Amino acid sequence: MNSIQVTVNTLFALVCALLIGTKSFAEPANLGKLKEEITTYHDSGQYHQEFSAVIQKAQVFIDQVAKENASSKKPKKLALVLDIDETSLSNYPMMKAHRYCATMDQFDEAQRKSKQPALSATRELFEDALKHHIAVFFITGRPNELKKFTEENLNNKGFKGWAAVYYRPAHYKKSSVASFKTHTRELIEQKGYTIVASIGDQESDLSGGHAMQTFKLPNPYYYIP
Ligand SMILES: [Mg+2]
């Protein structure tokens, strides 16, 4: 074995040793630390700050459309579409109590109490929309069995005067709520409304068109396809 061969073999051995010693798995973010980050994000006020910034953008857009519509020769019937959970009402106290691992039954149990707090920025937007004669519709992934509790909760947290609440039908079995929500916006349009804005905390609240503008709110807690 000549000296060149020895050098090549030595380098090969070094590279192998380095590769074996290198951590090569893609470890996801640590769940315990993520939960702490989520609590800090909410409790520090950053969540509400970012949430309100989105609502503020929606407000500017909606007011502009309402103003133009009011001075139009043929004013349209305008509508605003809102999601409910983490858009209009907050499940945060319950989610935090369950360390962000609440089951569907625990969500259901909490929502049947009709005591979820309002997200105040959205409630102000709601009130402003009504002042501008914009009809407000809620489209929610909640099942129809929660109708009574949901509407009681909306009303007791200051969301009064809405046009309708649409619930996910019992026969709807698709893995994504997107087509239910899109189809419902189409139904609202068929009633003669122009949907100025659709606002939600999930992309599945907003995809599929049938709104002039969409506004995505933050939600670090859960994902709904
Ligand atoms: Mg939601």
Boltz pocket constraint, residues with backbone or C-beta under 6 A from the ligand:
constraints:
  - pocket:
      binder: B
      contacts: [[A, 83], [A, 84], [A, 85], [A, 86], [A, 87], [A, 200], [A, 201], [A, 202]]
      max_distance: 6.0
